[in-house]
Amino acid sequence: MTPPVALPGPSASVRARWAATGALLAYTRRTLLLVWASSPGLVAALVVLTILGALAPILVAYAGKHIIDAVVLGDTELTARWVLLELASVTVLTLALRGLGLTRSLLGARLGADVNVQILEKALALELEFFENAEFYDKLTRARREASSRPVALVADSFQVVQNLLTLAGYAIVLTRFSGWLVLGLLVATVPAALSEMRHSKIGFQLRNWRSPDTRRLLYLEYVLANDEHVKEVKLFGLGPHFLGRYRTIAETFYREDKRLAVRRAAWTQGLSLLGTTAFYAAYALMAVQAALGRLTLGTLTLYIVSLRQGQQTFQALLGGIGNLYEHNLYMSNLFDYLALARSDEPRRALESGREKSVRKDALARLARALRCDVHQLIAP
C-alpha cells in the first residue's frame, strides 16, 4: 500500500545533499517572515525572553560556585550576597520561561488562524480544474495537515536553538579554562545521536507524504461511515462491514509502519547517546581527580561539574532542536509548495461551455439541499 521509503544511498553526491539541506532550511527564513507579518510584537517579546532565558542559567551556576567558596572561607556576608544574586538569577529564569510559554501559546493561536486563512484564500483563487486533480488534493491535504502547528513550532524551535547556542557558549567559556580539548570531545560525542534523529525525521516525513492518498481514503471512509448523509445507503446495501474492513486494513498498515520506524529510531538514538554519557563521566572523573589533588577548589569543581552536565544537556537539546528544525522545514515545504500553485488569469472557454454550466447547476443543487433551501434563494440578489 505504502511504497518503501529510503534515503539516497552512498552514491549520492555529498555536495548535492548539503545543497538540498541548505535549500530546505531556507524555509525557516520564509516562515520567520510569515510570523513577523502575523504578529511583530509577539516576535519581539520572544527575542527578549529568549536572551534572558539563555543568560540566566550561566549566572545561576556562577553564583553557586561563589556560594560554596564563601562557605568554605566562613564568610557569612559574602555567602549571603551570592545567595541573593542566585535568587535574582533564578527569578529572572523562571519569569523568562513562563513568558516564553505564554508568548508561544499566543503566537501559535494567532499564526494558526492566519496560515489557515491563507490556505483557504489560495483554494478560493484556484480554478475548478485543480479540484478535479488528485495530485492537487494530495498537496492540499499535506498543507492543511499540520498548518496550525508547524509554523509556530518552527519559530519556537528556532528561538530555542538560539537560546541554547548562547547558553552553550557561556558554559564552553567556563569549561575552556579547564581544558579546551575536553569541551571539543564532549561536543563531538553528542553529534551521532543528533544525526540519527535527523535521518529518521526525514524518513518519517517521506513516509507521511507517500501516505497522502491513503490518508484521504481514511478520511473518506470515516465520513461515509459516520455521516447522516450516507447512513441510509450504507445500511440499505450492507456496505458497513466492507468499508469498515478497508478502513481497518489501512489503519493497521499505518500502525505497523509507524511502529517499525519508532522502534528503529529509538534503538539507534539511544545506542548513540551512550557515547555522550560515557564522555561526560570520563570528564567528571578527570575533574574529580584534579580536585582531590588540590588543583581545583570545591567551588570551582562544582562550577565545572554543573557547566559540564548542563552544557552537554544544552548541546543535546541544541542538536535535537536542529533536527526538529529540519523536520519542520520538510513540512513547511508542503505549505509553501501549495501556496506557490500558479493561478491562470486567462479567460477559459470552458467557463462558458455547457459542461461548466452543468457543473455549476449541480453544485448549486447540492448546496441548496445541504442548506435546506431553494436554488433560486441562493442566486437571488
Number of C-alpha atoms within 10 A of each C-alpha: 11 16 8 10 14 10 11 9 7 7 6 10 11 10 9 10 12 11 12 12 14 12 12 19 19 13 21 21 11 13 19 17 12 17 23 15 13 18 14 13 12 18 21 12 14 23 15 13 22 23 18 18 27 22 20 21 21 24 18 21 21 23 22 22 21 22 23 20 18 19 15 13 11 11 12 11 11 15 20 14 15 20 17 12 17 22 14 15 22 17 13 18 21 15 15 21 16 13 18 23 14 14 18 19 14 15 24 21 13 17 24 20 13 17 21 16 12 13 18 13 12 16 17 10 12 15 13 13 8 14 13 10 10 12 13 15 17 21 19 21 20 23 23 17 15 17 22 19 15 23 26 25 17 24 24 23 20 19 20 22 23 17 22 26 17 19 23 23 17 18 26 21 13 21 20 14 9 14 12 13 11 18 20 12 14 22 18 12 19 23 18 17 21 22 17 18 22 21 15 21 20 18 19 19 16 17 20 19 18 17 19 20 17 18 19 15 15 19 11 14 17 14 14 18 19 12 11 10 12 12 15 11 13 17 12 9 8 11 14 16 12 11 18 14 11 14 19 13 13 17 14 12 13 18 12 11 14 14 12 10 17 13 10 12 19 14 11 15 17 13 11 19 18 14 17 22 15 13 18 21 13 13 19 16 11 12 20 18 13 13 17 13 10 10 13 17 17 18 21 21 20 22 23 27 19 19 25 23 16 18 26 24 16 21 23 20 17 22 22 20 23 20 22 21 25 24 24 26 23 20 25 25 18 22 25 15 13 22 18 10 14 11 11 10 9 6 8 9 8 10 12 10 10 10 11 14 13 11 12 13 13 12 12 17 17 13 15 16 12 10 11 9 12 13 16 11 9 13 8 6 5
